[in-house]
Amino acid sequence: MLSYLHGYHAGNHADLIKHTTWMAVLDRLQQKAKPYTLIDTHAGAGCYPLDGEQALKTEEFKTGVSLLQDWQPEHPILVRYQHVLSGYINEQQYPGSPLISVSQLRDADQLHLMELHPTEYERLRQSVKRHRGAGHTHIHHRDGFEGVIALSPPKPNRGAILIDPPYEQRKEYDLVIQAVEQILKRWPQAQIVLWYPLLSKRAGDKSGQSEKMCETLSQLQNNVLKAELCIDDPINDTGMYGSGVCLINPAWQLDSIVDDMLRELSPKLGDTAKASVTWLNKNDT
């Protein structure tokens, strides 16, 4: 499980839905002056060179962030995302979720970043050191699933969790479900943002696992929302034809905010790109 390196995939279409949704969650948290805590379970290296060996080998950024050059979005959260990107893209870099989080922190806010891969952990430390903003950032060299459960509930206990495993092994889908259940037992009001891939039959026994995971999570007593962005039809068997985020305990109006963002974003990713936002479970009380 330590072979995955996000540098090969940085700035692709999956990063776009993951990071814009994460910024929408942060925006909702910032509507109040009260401080919050963010936890990123699979932080990665923090920053990725788009002109480096890994990115150029796959060129996945060409299906994502490269299509946003000179884009002038209208949605205020997309405007903020584009503003964060601009400082990095000009240097041929893409900021991962740690640096996006750092860019939004206020003085009293807390950020916990977890990364188990030793090389990525050291790169993360250096990335945060170079781009440290406001707030308090803590970097942990530990397993993200173990770490987030151990830290729940944090202080302050108002906040959000980003869970973004590589899903290299099929068992990771079960680990996600187990972690979410344990987190909610300790921190019932936690906002959880869970990214997942949408895989065609080419992925073998991992195909359909994300859908099963979301179905299991829909049985929670919590509000559960999912948003998906697809850039191809699964019948074309392109491997990862899209991805999604499952949001547990989403903030008020987050469904319409994410829907509006994705309606504006998806046409930038090609004629076959399409997005959807769906409630898996919604309590009316």
ZAMARGU-4260 file (C-alpha; in steps of 0.2 Angstrom, whole numbers, plus 5000, padded with zeros to 4 digits):
<rodrens>
0) 5000/5000/5000 | 5015/5011/5000 | 5018/5010/4981 | 5006/5024/4976 | 5013/5041/4972
5) 5000/5054/4968 | 5013/5064/4957 | 5008/5053/4942 | 4990/5059/4944 | 4991/5077/4951
10) 4980/5089/4943 | 4969/5077/4934 | 4950/5077/4933 | 4948/5068/4949 | 4958/5081/4958
15) 4947/5095/4951 | 4931/5088/4959 | 4939/5083/4975 | 4948/5100/4978 | 4933/5111/4972
20) 4921/5101/4984 | 4934/5102/4998 | 4935/5121/4996 | 4916/5122/4996 | 4916/5113/5013
25) 4929/5125/5019 | 4919/5140/5013 | 4904/5134/5023 | 4915/5132/5039 | 4921/5150/5037
30) 4903/5157/5037 | 4906/5158/5056 | 4920/5165/5066 | 4922/5150/5077 | 4938/5140/5073
35) 4938/5123/5065 | 4949/5108/5064 | 4953/5099/5047 | 4960/5082/5045 | 4968/5075/5029
40) 4970/5056/5031 | 4981/5053/5015 | 4990/5070/5012 | 5003/5065/4999 | 5017/5076/4995
45) 5007/5092/4996 | 5014/5100/4980 | 5018/5092/4963 | 5028/5098/4948 | 5018/5096/4932
50) 5035/5097/4922 | 5042/5083/4933 | 5046/5065/4928 | 5030/5057/4936 | 5017/5070/4929
55) 5025/5069/4912 | 5025/5050/4911 | 5005/5050/4912 | 5001/5068/4907 | 4985/5066/4917
60) 4985/5084/4921 | 4980/5087/4903 | 4963/5080/4907 | 4961/5092/4921 | 4970/5107/4927
65) 4977/5111/4910 | 4960/5113/4903 | 4957/5128/4915 | 4970/5139/4909 | 4964/5157/4906
70) 4947/5151/4913 | 4937/5165/4922 | 4924/5156/4932 | 4909/5164/4939 | 4905/5154/4954
75) 4914/5163/4969 | 4921/5146/4976 | 4928/5142/4959 | 4935/5160/4958 | 4944/5156/4974
80) 4950/5139/4968 | 4957/5147/4952 | 4966/5160/4963 | 4974/5147/4973 | 4979/5138/4958
85) 4987/5153/4949 | 5001/5155/4961 | 5007/5137/4958 | 5002/5134/4939 | 5013/5149/4935
90) 5028/5139/4942 | 5022/5122/4933 | 5015/5115/4950 | 4999/5109/4956 | 4994/5111/4975
95) 4987/5095/4983 | 4974/5096/4997 | 4986/5100/5011 | 4991/5117/5002 | 4973/5121/4997
100) 4969/5118/5016 | 4983/5129/5021 | 4978/5143/5010 | 4961/5144/5018 | 4966/5143/5037
105) 4963/5157/5049 | 4974/5161/5064 | 4964/5150/5076 | 4960/5135/5064 | 4969/5118/5065
110) 4975/5107/5051 | 4981/5089/5054 | 4990/5081/5039 | 4994/5062/5039 | 5005/5053/5027
115) 5013/5036/5029 | 5024/5035/5014 | 5041/5040/5020 | 5047/5049/5005 | 5030/5058/5002
120) 5030/5063/5021 | 5047/5072/5019 | 5041/5081/5004 | 5025/5085/5013 | 5035/5093/5027
125) 5045/5103/5015 | 5030/5109/5005 | 5021/5115/5020 | 5036/5123/5027 | 5038/5133/5010
130) 5020/5138/5009 | 5014/5139/5027 | 5000/5151/5030 | 4990/5156/5045 | 4983/5144/5057
135) 4991/5129/5065 | 4997/5114/5054 | 5002/5098/5061 | 5010/5084/5051 | 5009/5066/5056
140) 5020/5051/5049 | 5006/5038/5052 | 4992/5028/5044 | 4978/5040/5040 | 4964/5028/5045
145) 4972/5024/5062 | 4976/5043/5064 | 4960/5050/5061 | 4951/5038/5073 | 4964/5042/5086
150) 4961/5061/5084 | 4942/5060/5084 | 4935/5071/5091 | 4948/5085/5090 | 4948/5102/5098
155) 4940/5112/5092 | 4927/5098/5087 | 4919/5109/5073 | 4927/5104/5057 | 4929/5092/5042
160) 4939/5077/5037 | 4945/5073/5019 | 4948/5054/5016 | 4957/5051/5000 | 4965/5033/5000
165) 4973/5027/4984 | 4962/5011/4983 | 4976/5001/4977 | 4969/4986/4986 | 4951/4980/4986
170) 4951/4979/5005 | 4954/4998/5006 | 4935/5000/5002 | 4931/4990/5018 | 4944/5000/5028
175) 4935/5016/5023 | 4918/5010/5029 | 4926/5004/5045 | 4935/5021/5048 | 4919/5031/5044
180) 4909/5021/5057 | 4922/5023/5070 | 4924/5042/5067 | 4905/5045/5069 | 4905/5035/5085
185) 4918/5047/5092 | 4914/5063/5082 | 4895/5062/5077 | 4894/5079/5069 | 4910/5078/5059
190) 4909/5083/5041 | 4917/5069/5031 | 4922/5071/5012 | 4926/5054/5005 | 4934/5054/4987
195) 4932/5038/4977 | 4936/5032/4959 | 4923/5026/4946 | 4931/5011/4937 | 4926/5002/4922
200) 4927/4983/4920 | 4945/4985/4915 | 4949/4987/4933 | 4944/4969/4937 | 4937/4965/4954
205) 4939/4984/4960 | 4926/4989/4947 | 4909/4993/4956 | 4917/4993/4973 | 4915/5012/4975
210) 4896/5010/4971 | 4895/4996/4984 | 4904/5007/4997 | 4892/5022/4994 | 4877/5010/4995
215) 4884/5004/5012 | 4887/5022/5018 | 4869/5027/5013 | 4863/5016/5027 | 4870/5027/5040
220) 4858/5037/5050 | 4867/5053/5044 | 4864/5064/5029 | 4874/5057/5015 | 4876/5066/4998
225) 4886/5061/4983 | 4893/5071/4969 | 4901/5063/4953 | 4911/5070/4938 | 4913/5058/4923
230) 4923/5062/4908 | 4919/5046/4898 | 4906/5033/4897 | 4910/5017/4906 | 4906/5006/4891
235) 4922/5013/4883 | 4932/5004/4896 | 4945/5018/4899 | 4949/5013/4917 | 4945/5027/4929
240) 4931/5036/4918 | 4927/5048/4933 | 4926/5050/4951 | 4915/5056/4965 | 4914/5062/4983
245) 4903/5056/4996 | 4899/5069/5009 | 4893/5064/5026 | 4885/5077/5037 | 4886/5090/5023
250) 4883/5108/5028 | 4867/5117/5024 | 4865/5121/5006 | 4881/5112/5001 | 4871/5101/4989
255) 4866/5116/4978 | 4883/5124/4980 | 4892/5109/4973 | 4879/5106/4960 | 4881/5124/4954
260) 4900/5122/4954 | 4900/5106/4944 | 4888/5113/4931 | 4900/5127/4928 | 4916/5116/4929
265) 4911/5100/4919 | 4909/5109/4902 | 4927/5114/4903 | 4933/5096/4903 | 4926/5091/4886
270) 4910/5086/4877 | 4908/5070/4886 | 4910/5077/4903 | 4895/5076/4915 | 4891/5079/4933
275) 4878/5074/4945 | 4873/5078/4963 | 4862/5065/4972 | 4856/5063/4990 | 4859/5045/4996
280) 4851/5048/5013 | 4842/5064/5019 | 4834/5067/5035 | 4820/5080/5034 | 4821/5084/5053
</rodrens>
